Amino acid sequence: MCIAVPGQIIDISNKDAIVSIMDVETTVNIQLINKPKIGDYVLVHAGCAIEKLDQVYFNDLSDIFKSILDEDESIDE
């Protein structure tokens, strides 16, 4: 199973960007995104930004991922 995660572009260098995904910074390829800029919300899959997101959808997805992680932590207890 593959999954894409929401993130925010915080820096751009040529064809790559530093993206913050749940407070973890990672480098992703941004060649599939039209006119990427710092502050854009993107969907990241397999090291590539594959789609721009609006802020509302980004917030919704982020909340879903956080709740999944919170549930997973409560199972381990």
Backbone as XML, in Angstrom:
<?xml version="1.0"?>
<chain id="A" units="angstrom">
  <residue number="1" name="MET">
    <atom name="N" x="0.839" y="-1.178" z="0.000"/>
    <atom name="CA" x="0.000" y="0.000" z="0.000"/>
    <atom name="C" x="0.882" y="1.239" z="0.000"/>
  </residue>
  <residue number="2" name="CYS">
    <atom name="N" x="0.557" y="2.180" z="-0.850"/>
    <atom name="CA" x="1.285" y="3.445" z="-0.925"/>
    <atom name="C" x="0.377" y="4.558" z="-0.430"/>
  </residue>
  <residue number="3" name="ILE">
    <atom name="N" x="0.993" y="5.570" z="0.153"/>
    <atom name="CA" x="0.210" y="6.668" z="0.693"/>
    <atom name="C" x="0.937" y="7.977" z="0.428"/>
  </residue>
  <residue number="4" name="ALA">
    <atom name="N" x="0.191" y="9.017" z="0.179"/>
    <atom name="CA" x="0.751" y="10.357" z="0.003"/>
    <atom name="C" x="0.432" y="11.165" z="1.252"/>
  </residue>
  <residue number="5" name="VAL">
    <atom name="N" x="1.352" y="12.037" z="1.632"/>
    <atom name="CA" x="1.186" y="12.812" z="2.861"/>
    <atom name="C" x="1.247" y="14.311" z="2.565"/>
  </residue>
  <residue number="6" name="PRO">
    <atom name="N" x="0.523" y="15.105" z="3.344"/>
    <atom name="CA" x="0.525" y="16.552" z="3.127"/>
    <atom name="C" x="1.741" y="17.208" z="3.766"/>
  </residue>
  <residue number="7" name="GLY">
    <atom name="N" x="2.254" y="18.239" z="3.096"/>
    <atom name="CA" x="3.383" y="18.988" z="3.628"/>
    <atom name="C" x="3.357" y="20.418" z="3.115"/>
  </residue>
  <residue number="8" name="GLN">
    <atom name="N" x="4.261" y="21.234" z="3.656"/>
    <atom name="CA" x="4.351" y="22.627" z="3.237"/>
    <atom name="C" x="5.774" y="22.933" z="2.797"/>
  </residue>
  <residue number="9" name="ILE">
    <atom name="N" x="5.899" y="23.572" z="1.633"/>
    <atom name="CA" x="7.217" y="23.949" z="1.110"/>
    <atom name="C" x="7.789" y="25.067" z="1.966"/>
  </residue>
  <residue number="10" name="ILE">
    <atom name="N" x="9.014" y="24.853" z="2.477"/>
    <atom name="CA" x="9.643" y="25.889" z="3.294"/>
    <atom name="C" x="10.905" y="26.457" z="2.650"/>
  </residue>
  <residue number="11" name="ASP">
    <atom name="N" x="11.429" y="25.796" z="1.621"/>
    <atom name="CA" x="12.586" y="26.314" z="0.890"/>
    <atom name="C" x="12.644" y="25.625" z="-0.467"/>
  </residue>
  <residue number="12" name="ILE">
    <atom name="N" x="13.154" y="26.336" z="-1.470"/>
    <atom name="CA" x="13.262" y="25.780" z="-2.819"/>
    <atom name="C" x="14.677" y="25.967" z="-3.328"/>
  </residue>
  <residue number="13" name="SER">
    <atom name="N" x="15.202" y="24.902" z="-3.967"/>
    <atom name="CA" x="16.524" y="24.946" z="-4.585"/>
    <atom name="C" x="16.471" y="24.146" z="-5.879"/>
  </residue>
  <residue number="14" name="ASN">
    <atom name="N" x="16.403" y="24.861" z="-7.004"/>
    <atom name="CA" x="16.319" y="24.237" z="-8.327"/>
    <atom name="C" x="15.101" y="23.337" z="-8.448"/>
  </residue>
  <residue number="15" name="LYS">
    <atom name="N" x="15.315" y="22.045" z="-8.626"/>
    <atom name="CA" x="14.218" y="21.094" z="-8.846"/>
    <atom name="C" x="13.743" y="20.424" z="-7.563"/>
  </residue>
  <residue number="16" name="ASP">
    <atom name="N" x="14.313" y="20.813" z="-6.433"/>
    <atom name="CA" x="13.966" y="20.219" z="-5.141"/>
    <atom name="C" x="13.463" y="21.283" z="-4.179"/>
  </residue>
  <residue number="17" name="ALA">
    <atom name="N" x="12.768" y="20.821" z="-3.163"/>
    <atom name="CA" x="12.296" y="21.711" z="-2.111"/>
    <atom name="C" x="12.438" y="21.011" z="-0.770"/>
  </residue>
  <residue number="18" name="ILE">
    <atom name="N" x="12.621" y="21.807" z="0.266"/>
    <atom name="CA" x="12.520" y="21.299" z="1.627"/>
    <atom name="C" x="11.057" y="21.447" z="2.010"/>
  </residue>
  <residue number="19" name="VAL">
    <atom name="N" x="10.458" y="20.327" z="2.401"/>
    <atom name="CA" x="9.040" y="20.305" z="2.754"/>
    <atom name="C" x="8.911" y="19.841" z="4.199"/>
  </residue>
  <residue number="20" name="SER">
    <atom name="N" x="8.089" y="20.541" z="4.950"/>
    <atom name="CA" x="7.800" y="20.159" z="6.327"/>
    <atom name="C" x="6.569" y="19.264" z="6.322"/>
  </residue>
  <residue number="21" name="ILE">
    <atom name="N" x="6.773" y="18.023" z="6.774"/>
    <atom name="CA" x="5.687" y="17.052" z="6.873"/>
    <atom name="C" x="5.556" y="16.670" z="8.342"/>
  </residue>
  <residue number="22" name="MET">
    <atom name="N" x="4.490" y="17.111" z="8.977"/>
    <atom name="CA" x="4.258" y="16.860" z="10.403"/>
    <atom name="C" x="5.495" y="17.215" z="11.224"/>
  </residue>
  <residue number="23" name="ASP">
    <atom name="N" x="6.036" y="18.400" z="10.961"/>
    <atom name="CA" x="7.196" y="18.959" z="11.669"/>
    <atom name="C" x="8.509" y="18.245" z="11.387"/>
  </residue>
  <residue number="24" name="VAL">
    <atom name="N" x="8.551" y="17.413" z="10.369"/>
    <atom name="CA" x="9.790" y="16.769" z="9.933"/>
    <atom name="C" x="10.132" y="17.326" z="8.558"/>
  </residue>
  <residue number="25" name="GLU">
    <atom name="N" x="11.357" y="17.852" z="8.412"/>
    <atom name="CA" x="11.767" y="18.414" z="7.136"/>
    <atom name="C" x="12.411" y="17.353" z="6.260"/>
  </residue>
  <residue number="26" name="THR">
    <atom name="N" x="12.006" y="17.333" z="4.987"/>
    <atom name="CA" x="12.556" y="16.375" z="4.040"/>
    <atom name="C" x="12.692" y="17.041" z="2.675"/>
  </residue>
  <residue number="27" name="THR">
    <atom name="N" x="13.599" y="16.527" z="1.870"/>
    <atom name="CA" x="13.800" y="17.049" z="0.525"/>
    <atom name="C" x="12.948" y="16.256" z="-0.452"/>
  </residue>
  <residue number="28" name="VAL">
    <atom name="N" x="12.195" y="16.972" z="-1.279"/>
    <atom name="CA" x="11.351" y="16.320" z="-2.282"/>
    <atom name="C" x="11.554" y="16.977" z="-3.639"/>
  </residue>
  <residue number="29" name="ASN">
    <atom name="N" x="11.317" y="16.213" z="-4.687"/>
    <atom name="CA" x="11.377" y="16.725" z="-6.047"/>
    <atom name="C" x="10.078" y="17.490" z="-6.320"/>
  </residue>
  <residue number="30" name="ILE">
    <atom name="N" x="10.199" y="18.662" z="-6.957"/>
    <atom name="CA" x="9.015" y="19.492" z="-7.207"/>
    <atom name="C" x="8.749" y="19.700" z="-8.702"/>
  </residue>
  <residue number="31" name="GLN">
    <atom name="N" x="9.333" y="18.884" z="-9.547"/>
    <atom name="CA" x="9.173" y="19.063" z="-10.986"/>
    <atom name="C" x="7.750" y="18.811" z="-11.487"/>
  </residue>
  <residue number="32" name="LEU">
    <atom name="N" x="6.935" y="18.078" z="-10.736"/>
    <atom name="CA" x="5.569" y="17.796" z="-11.170"/>
    <atom name="C" x="4.585" y="18.904" z="-10.791"/>
  </residue>
  <residue number="33" name="ILE">
    <atom name="N" x="5.050" y="19.881" z="-10.024"/>
    <atom name="CA" x="4.185" y="20.954" z="-9.537"/>
    <atom name="C" x="4.353" y="22.190" z="-10.426"/>
  </residue>
  <residue number="34" name="ASN">
    <atom name="N" x="3.239" y="22.800" z="-10.794"/>
    <atom name="CA" x="3.261" y="24.005" z="-11.613"/>
    <atom name="C" x="3.570" y="25.227" z="-10.745"/>
  </residue>
  <residue number="35" name="LYS">
    <atom name="N" x="4.688" y="25.878" z="-11.029"/>
    <atom name="CA" x="5.110" y="27.109" z="-10.349"/>
    <atom name="C" x="5.094" y="26.984" z="-8.822"/>
  </residue>
  <residue number="36" name="PRO">
    <atom name="N" x="5.859" y="26.045" z="-8.273"/>
    <atom name="CA" x="5.893" y="25.910" z="-6.811"/>
    <atom name="C" x="6.547" y="27.121" z="-6.159"/>
  </residue>
  <residue number="37" name="LYS">
    <atom name="N" x="6.051" y="27.463" z="-4.978"/>
    <atom name="CA" x="6.661" y="28.567" z="-4.244"/>
    <atom name="C" x="6.643" y="28.264" z="-2.747"/>
  </residue>
  <residue number="38" name="ILE">
    <atom name="N" x="7.507" y="28.950" z="-2.026"/>
    <atom name="CA" x="7.577" y="28.777" z="-0.578"/>
    <atom name="C" x="6.205" y="29.109" z="0.020"/>
  </residue>
  <residue number="39" name="GLY">
    <atom name="N" x="5.752" y="28.238" z="0.911"/>
    <atom name="CA" x="4.460" y="28.414" z="1.554"/>
    <atom name="C" x="3.363" y="27.552" z="0.947"/>
  </residue>
  <residue number="40" name="ASP">
    <atom name="N" x="3.602" y="27.029" z="-0.263"/>
    <atom name="CA" x="2.600" y="26.155" z="-0.891"/>
    <atom name="C" x="2.414" y="24.881" z="-0.080"/>
  </residue>
  <residue number="41" name="TYR">
    <atom name="N" x="1.172" y="24.405" z="-0.055"/>
    <atom name="CA" x="0.852" y="23.113" z="0.547"/>
    <atom name="C" x="0.831" y="22.086" z="-0.581"/>
  </residue>
  <residue number="42" name="VAL">
    <atom name="N" x="1.489" y="20.943" z="-0.358"/>
    <atom name="CA" x="1.604" y="19.931" z="-1.403"/>
    <atom name="C" x="1.336" y="18.542" z="-0.836"/>
  </residue>
  <residue number="43" name="LEU">
    <atom name="N" x="1.006" y="17.638" z="-1.740"/>
    <atom name="CA" x="0.856" y="16.230" z="-1.419"/>
    <atom name="C" x="2.127" y="15.544" z="-1.879"/>
  </residue>
  <residue number="44" name="VAL">
    <atom name="N" x="2.780" y="14.791" z="-0.981"/>
    <atom name="CA" x="4.075" y="14.174" z="-1.271"/>
    <atom name="C" x="3.929" y="12.659" z="-1.309"/>
  </residue>
  <residue number="45" name="HIS">
    <atom name="N" x="4.454" y="12.075" z="-2.385"/>
    <atom name="CA" x="4.437" y="10.620" z="-2.552"/>
    <atom name="C" x="5.758" y="10.187" z="-3.174"/>
  </residue>
  <residue number="46" name="ALA">
    <atom name="N" x="6.405" y="9.218" z="-2.559"/>
    <atom name="CA" x="7.646" y="8.627" z="-3.085"/>
    <atom name="C" x="8.703" y="9.683" z="-3.391"/>
  </residue>
  <residue number="47" name="GLY">
    <atom name="N" x="8.825" y="10.670" z="-2.512"/>
    <atom name="CA" x="9.865" y="11.676" z="-2.669"/>
    <atom name="C" x="9.561" y="12.767" z="-3.669"/>
  </residue>
  <residue number="48" name="CYS">
    <atom name="N" x="8.316" y="12.827" z="-4.150"/>
    <atom name="CA" x="7.917" y="13.847" z="-5.127"/>
    <atom name="C" x="6.654" y="14.560" z="-4.657"/>
  </residue>
  <residue number="49" name="ALA">
    <atom name="N" x="6.635" y="15.874" z="-4.854"/>
    <atom name="CA" x="5.404" y="16.619" z="-4.649"/>
    <atom name="C" x="4.543" y="16.359" z="-5.882"/>
  </residue>
  <residue number="50" name="ILE">
    <atom name="N" x="3.340" y="15.829" z="-5.688"/>
    <atom name="CA" x="2.531" y="15.411" z="-6.831"/>
    <atom name="C" x="1.313" y="16.297" z="-7.073"/>
  </residue>
  <residue number="51" name="GLU">
    <atom name="N" x="0.986" y="17.154" z="-6.104"/>
    <atom name="CA" x="-0.200" y="17.996" z="-6.259"/>
    <atom name="C" x="-0.156" y="19.132" z="-5.255"/>
  </residue>
  <residue number="52" name="LYS">
    <atom name="N" x="-0.612" y="20.324" z="-5.671"/>
    <atom name="CA" x="-0.792" y="21.422" z="-4.736"/>
    <atom name="C" x="-2.123" y="21.228" z="-4.014"/>
  </residue>
  <residue number="53" name="LEU">
    <atom name="N" x="-2.162" y="21.665" z="-2.748"/>
    <atom name="CA" x="-3.376" y="21.577" z="-1.938"/>
    <atom name="C" x="-3.763" y="22.971" z="-1.466"/>
  </residue>
  <residue number="54" name="ASP">
    <atom name="N" x="-5.073" y="23.201" z="-1.281"/>
    <atom name="CA" x="-5.456" y="24.448" z="-0.631"/>
    <atom name="C" x="-5.323" y="24.252" z="0.883"/>
  </residue>
  <residue number="55" name="GLN">
    <atom name="N" x="-5.333" y="25.355" z="1.616"/>
    <atom name="CA" x="-5.061" y="25.282" z="3.055"/>
    <atom name="C" x="-6.110" y="24.473" z="3.812"/>
  </residue>
  <residue number="56" name="VAL">
    <atom name="N" x="-7.364" y="24.580" z="3.419"/>
    <atom name="CA" x="-8.428" y="23.844" z="4.118"/>
    <atom name="C" x="-8.211" y="22.337" z="3.975"/>
  </residue>
  <residue number="57" name="TYR">
    <atom name="N" x="-7.956" y="21.881" z="2.745"/>
    <atom name="CA" x="-7.732" y="20.450" z="2.512"/>
    <atom name="C" x="-6.459" y="19.983" z="3.212"/>
  </residue>
  <residue number="58" name="PHE">
    <atom name="N" x="-5.410" y="20.814" z="3.183"/>
    <atom name="CA" x="-4.169" y="20.492" z="3.891"/>
    <atom name="C" x="-4.448" y="20.291" z="5.375"/>
  </residue>
  <residue number="59" name="ASN">
    <atom name="N" x="-5.191" y="21.213" z="5.974"/>
    <atom name="CA" x="-5.501" y="21.114" z="7.410"/>
    <atom name="C" x="-6.303" y="19.856" z="7.715"/>
  </residue>
  <residue number="60" name="ASP">
    <atom name="N" x="-7.287" y="19.550" z="6.855"/>
    <atom name="CA" x="-8.090" y="18.338" z="7.057"/>
    <atom name="C" x="-7.224" y="17.083" z="7.001"/>
  </residue>
  <residue number="61" name="LEU">
    <atom name="N" x="-6.378" y="16.987" z="5.980"/>
    <atom name="CA" x="-5.499" y="15.808" z="5.864"/>
    <atom name="C" x="-4.533" y="15.708" z="7.034"/>
  </residue>
  <residue number="62" name="SER">
    <atom name="N" x="-3.967" y="16.831" z="7.434"/>
    <atom name="CA" x="-3.034" y="16.833" z="8.564"/>
    <atom name="C" x="-3.720" y="16.340" z="9.836"/>
  </residue>
  <residue number="63" name="ASP">
    <atom name="N" x="-4.942" y="16.794" z="10.059"/>
    <atom name="CA" x="-5.698" y="16.348" z="11.239"/>
    <atom name="C" x="-5.963" y="14.846" z="11.192"/>
  </residue>
  <residue number="64" name="ILE">
    <atom name="N" x="-6.285" y="14.334" z="10.016"/>
    <atom name="CA" x="-6.529" y="12.894" z="9.866"/>
    <atom name="C" x="-5.269" y="12.101" z="10.210"/>
  </residue>
  <residue number="65" name="PHE">
    <atom name="N" x="-4.125" y="12.527" z="9.670"/>
    <atom name="CA" x="-2.875" y="11.808" z="9.953"/>
    <atom name="C" x="-2.524" y="11.881" z="11.432"/>
  </residue>
  <residue number="66" name="LYS">
    <atom name="N" x="-2.726" y="13.038" z="12.052"/>
    <atom name="CA" x="-2.441" y="13.171" z="13.488"/>
    <atom name="C" x="-3.334" y="12.253" z="14.312"/>
  </residue>
  <residue number="67" name="SER">
    <atom name="N" x="-4.601" y="12.164" z="13.948"/>
    <atom name="CA" x="-5.501" y="11.295" z="14.703"/>
    <atom name="C" x="-5.133" y="9.822" z="14.522"/>
  </residue>
  <residue number="68" name="ILE">
    <atom name="N" x="-4.701" y="9.444" z="13.337"/>
    <atom name="CA" x="-4.240" y="8.070" z="13.111"/>
    <atom name="C" x="-3.031" y="7.770" z="13.987"/>
  </residue>
  <residue number="69" name="LEU">
    <atom name="N" x="-2.092" y="8.694" z="14.039"/>
    <atom name="CA" x="-0.896" y="8.488" z="14.868"/>
    <atom name="C" x="-1.257" y="8.435" z="16.349"/>
  </residue>
  <residue number="70" name="ASP">
    <atom name="N" x="-2.189" y="9.294" z="16.776"/>
    <atom name="CA" x="-2.615" y="9.275" z="18.177"/>
    <atom name="C" x="-3.270" y="7.954" z="18.537"/>
  </residue>
  <residue number="71" name="GLU">
    <atom name="N" x="-4.108" y="7.418" z="17.639"/>
    <atom name="CA" x="-4.751" y="6.127" z="17.895"/>
    <atom name="C" x="-3.728" y="5.008" z="17.952"/>
  </residue>
  <residue number="72" name="ASP">
    <atom name="N" x="-2.725" y="5.065" z="17.072"/>
    <atom name="CA" x="-1.695" y="4.042" z="17.047"/>
    <atom name="C" x="-0.887" y="4.050" z="18.343"/>
  </residue>
  <residue number="73" name="GLU">
    <atom name="N" x="-0.597" y="5.234" z="18.887"/>
    <atom name="CA" x="0.133" y="5.327" z="20.135"/>
    <atom name="C" x="-0.683" y="4.787" z="21.309"/>
  </residue>
  <residue number="74" name="SER">
    <atom name="N" x="-2.001" y="5.002" z="21.293"/>
    <atom name="CA" x="-2.829" y="4.510" z="22.395"/>
    <atom name="C" x="-2.944" y="2.979" z="22.358"/>
  </residue>
  <residue number="75" name="ILE">
    <atom name="N" x="-2.839" y="2.387" z="21.193"/>
    <atom name="CA" x="-2.859" y="0.923" z="21.075"/>
    <atom name="C" x="-1.624" y="0.315" z="21.714"/>
  </residue>
  <residue number="76" name="ASP">
    <atom name="N" x="-0.478" y="1.000" z="21.577"/>
    <atom name="CA" x="0.778" y="0.484" z="22.123"/>
    <atom name="C" x="0.830" y="0.549" z="23.650"/>
  </residue>
  <residue number="77" name="GLU">
    <atom name="N" x="-0.022" y="1.346" z="24.258"/>
    <atom name="CA" x="0.023" y="1.509" z="25.716"/>
    <atom name="C" x="-0.621" y="0.385" z="26.458"/>
  </residue>
</chain>
